[in-house]
Amino acid sequence: MSLHWSDEVIPLKYYLGEIELFDASLKLSVLKTNLHSIFLLKDREVDLKPSVSGETELLLRSFPVAILQEEKNKRETFFFYCADDYKRYYTKTIGSFDDYLSNNFSSKSRSTFRRKVKKYLKGQPDDCFKVYKTEDEIVDFHRLARDISSKTYQERLLDCGLPESTDFLESAKKLARADQVRGYLLFRDGDPVSYVYSPVVERVATYQYVGFDPSLSKLSPGAVLQWFILMSVFDEENIDYFDYTEGEGGHKSLFSDGYVECADVYVLKKTLRNKLLIVSHKMNRNFNAWLVSFLDRLGIKKILKKMIRRFVNK
């Protein structure tokens, strides 16, 4: 297997909380991993051999931490800057859904979840959860999911909702023709309220775009949708893993049954400019971590977050 590299202009972003302040652009050769390639790298079944010269600056996305030191030893004239580190969670979807629940949730947790799902389903039709696979179905999914995405703080504040561009839709249709994408939707009283867009590559379904109607947060539509997604994926013969991708969160750790320690790593030449970029970015990250901790100690972090998201969603 060969790893996938691409030449890109990457913004190194600076934030105040969840609000982006500005960024510094870097021309890098980017390694984009999926769960399959992460396993191969971690188990040393494939080498990190970029199709670029040894002087090229890199961005290693979701790179296994276990082998990071080996790569540092090979590139002594470069800074290795871990801009983010996290557990990359996944669920192995071989076997039965019932076995998965028994092996990963206590009887109390299973009962709690079933009550939550039952509460959501009360008064709802049997088809309130739908899976979209074919080209025509993906077109319908995109239209309905865009209605949800436009309401979310992820799109309004972070600009990371489901893309509405023609190029994205054409790409999704191409994947559908090859049976390499799934769209999952949860409905409430006939209206779409939660979605997940999930490409399927090398028997891995990936949690790529996700969102739910914030006005229904008390009914936990995201968690209910994930419950139904896993029920569906366990019934599919051509999917072995559900990959929750980069970043951590209670939702991901709750449903997962495994993880790989990963990091987003910038490999930059040892220059003064790059040193200043790294130092300033670290300071920005540390300040944000302090700010979050300080607001949490004051007991107002959740209140401020809700206020910001409510303001953005107006």
Residue pairs with C-beta under 8 A, 6 or more apart in sequence:
1 36
1 37
1 40
1 46
3 31
3 33
3 37
3 41
3 46
3 48
3 49
3 50
4 31
4 32
4 37
5 29
5 30
5 31
5 32
5 50
5 51
5 52
6 29
6 30
6 32
7 27
7 28
7 29
7 30
7 52
8 27
8 28
8 29
8 30
8 59
9 25
9 26
9 27
9 28
10 25
10 26
10 27
10 28
10 30
10 59
11 23
11 24
11 25
11 26
12 23
12 24
12 25
12 26
12 83
12 266
12 277
12 281
13 20
13 22
13 23
14 20
14 21
14 22
14 23
14 24
14 280
14 281
14 284
15 21
15 284
15 288
16 288
16 291
17 288
17 291
17 292
17 308
18 157
18 158
18 305
18 308
19 157
20 158
24 277
26 57
26 59
26 266
26 268
26 277
27 57
28 56
28 57
28 58
28 59
28 266
29 50
29 52
29 56
29 57
29 58
29 59
30 58
30 59
30 61
31 48
31 50
31 58
31 59
31 60
31 61
31 63
32 61
33 41
33 60
33 61
33 62
33 63
34 201
34 202
34 204
34 206
34 243
35 88
35 90
35 204
35 206
35 241
35 243
35 260
36 201
36 202
36 203
36 204
37 46
38 62
38 63
38 64
38 88
38 260
38 262
39 45
39 260
40 46
41 48
41 63
41 64
41 67
42 64
42 66
42 67
42 260
44 67
48 60
48 71
50 56
50 58
52 58
54 75
55 269
57 78
57 266
57 267
57 268
57 269
58 265
58 266
58 267
59 264
59 265
59 266
59 267
60 71
60 263
60 264
60 265
60 267
61 246
61 264
62 88
62 245
62 246
62 262
62 263
62 264
63 262
63 263
63 264
63 265
64 260
64 261
64 262
65 85
65 261
65 262
65 263
66 261
68 80
68 82
68 263
68 265
71 80
71 267
72 80
75 267
77 269
77 270
78 267
78 268
78 269
78 270
79 266
79 267
79 268
79 269
79 270
79 274
79 275
79 278
80 265
80 266
80 267
81 265
81 266
81 267
81 268
81 278
81 281
82 263
82 264
82 265
83 263
83 264
83 265
83 266
83 281
83 285
84 246
84 263
84 264
85 261
85 262
85 263
85 264
86 246
86 247
86 248
86 262
86 263
87 248
87 253
87 259
87 260
87 261
87 262
88 243
88 244
88 245
88 246
88 259
88 260
88 261
88 262
89 244
89 248
89 252
89 253
89 255
89 256
89 258
89 259
90 241
90 242
90 243
90 244
90 256
90 257
90 258
90 259
90 260
91 100
91 230
91 233
91 241
91 242
91 244
91 255
91 256
91 257
91 258
92 240
92 241
92 257
92 258
93 100
93 205
93 230
93 233
93 234
93 236
93 239
93 240
93 241
93 242
94 240
95 234
96 234
97 230
97 231
97 234
97 235
100 230
100 234
100 257
101 110
102 110
103 257
104 257
105 113
113 223
113 227
116 220
116 223
116 224
117 224
117 227
119 219
120 188
120 219
120 220
120 221
120 224
121 128
124 187
124 188
124 189
125 190
127 187
128 186
128 187
128 188
129 184
129 185
129 186
129 187
129 225
129 228
129 232
130 184
130 185
130 187
131 182
131 183
131 184
131 232
132 138
132 140
132 141
132 182
132 183
132 184
132 185
133 176
133 179
133 181
133 182
133 183
134 176
135 173
135 176
135 177
137 176
137 183
138 172
138 173
138 175
138 176
138 181
138 183
139 169
139 173
141 183
141 185
141 195
141 197
142 162
142 169
142 172
142 183
144 185
144 192
144 195
145 162
145 183
145 185
145 192
145 195
145 197
145 209
145 211
146 162
146 164
147 192
148 162
148 192
148 193
148 194
148 195
148 211
148 212
148 213
149 155
149 161
149 162
149 164
149 195
149 209
149 211
150 161
151 211
151 213
151 214
151 215
151 313
152 161
152 211
152 212
152 213
152 214
152 313
153 214
153 308
153 309
153 312
153 313
154 160
154 161
154 211
155 161
155 162
155 211
156 312
156 313
157 308
157 309
157 312
160 209
161 209
161 211
162 195
162 197
162 209
162 211
163 209
172 181
172 197
175 181
175 199
175 200
179 200
179 238
180 199
180 200
180 201
181 197
181 198
181 199
181 200
182 197
182 198
182 200
182 205
183 195
183 196
183 197
183 198
184 195
184 196
184 197
184 198
184 225
184 228
184 229
184 232
185 192
185 194
185 195
185 225
186 192
186 193
186 194
186 195
186 212
186 221
186 224
186 225
186 228
187 193
188 213
188 216
188 219
188 221
193 212
193 213
193 216
193 221
194 211
194 212
194 213
194 216
194 221
194 222
194 224
194 225
195 209
195 210
195 211
195 212
195 225
196 207
196 209
196 210
196 225
196 226
196 229
197 208
197 209
197 210
198 205
198 206
198 207
198 208
198 229
198 242
199 205
199 206
199 208
200 206
200 238
200 239
203 238
203 239
203 240
203 241
204 239
204 240
204 241
204 242
204 243
205 233
205 239
205 241
205 242
205 243
206 243
206 245
207 242
207 243
207 244
207 245
207 252
208 245
210 222
212 221
212 222
212 225
213 221
214 309
214 313
222 251
223 251
223 254
226 251
226 255
229 242
230 242
230 255
233 239
233 242
244 252
244 255
244 256
246 262
246 264
253 259
266 278
268 274
268 277
268 278
292 301
295 301
295 304
